[in-house]
Amino acid sequence: MEDMKSYLGRLYSADEVAKLLNIDMNTCYKWLGEGRIKGMKLAGALWRIRDADLRAFVEQSIKEGSR
């Protein structure tokens, strides 16, 4: 189990990501569904987002915003 935890890193829920990014939950789910934010869909509607994927999204957003 420890190997999987170190491989995946910190996992965030969609609610946590929405709060961190200061966006509406519907926007978060939309971006997850579109693949704009990478996430894993578990048990129907349960999303988990890896720390590395969230960081990549934020970095990409910063790059796009500076153009």
N, C-alpha and C positions, 0 to 999 in steps of 0.2 A: 504493500500500500504506500509506503514511503517513496518508492521509486516513481509511482504514478503521480504523487503529489509534487515531487521535484520536477517531473516532466511537464505537468500542466501548469504549475505555478499557482498563483492566487486566482481563484475563480470569483467573478462578480455576478450577481443576479441582474436582470434587466432593470429592476427598481434601483439598485445601487448605481448602475451606470447612468441612468436618467438623472439621479440626484447629483452625481459627480459632474456631469456635463451640463447641469442646470437646464435640462430639456424635459418636455412632457413625455410621459410613458408611451403614449401613442406614437410619438416621433421615434422613440427608441425602438419600439417594436417594428415600425416601418423600416428603419435603417437596418435592423437585423434581418428582416425579411428580404430586403433588397440586396443584402450582402455588403452594404456600405460599412457596417461594423461586423466583423467576423464573430460568430458565436456558435455554440453547440445547442441544438434543440433536444431536450430530454423530456420524456414522459408527456408527450402532447404539446403543451404550450410553455413548458418550463425551459427558459433559456439560461445558459451560463456563458460568460465571456471571460476568456483568459486575460490576465494582466498584460501579457505581451501583445495581444491583439488590440486591446484598448489603447495601449501606448502607441501602436502603429497607426491606429485611427487618428489619434490626437496629433501625432507628428505629420501625417498626411494632410490633415485639416489646416494645420499651421502653414505648411508649404503652399497649399492652394489659396489660402487667405493672403499670402504675401505676394501673389502674382499680380 
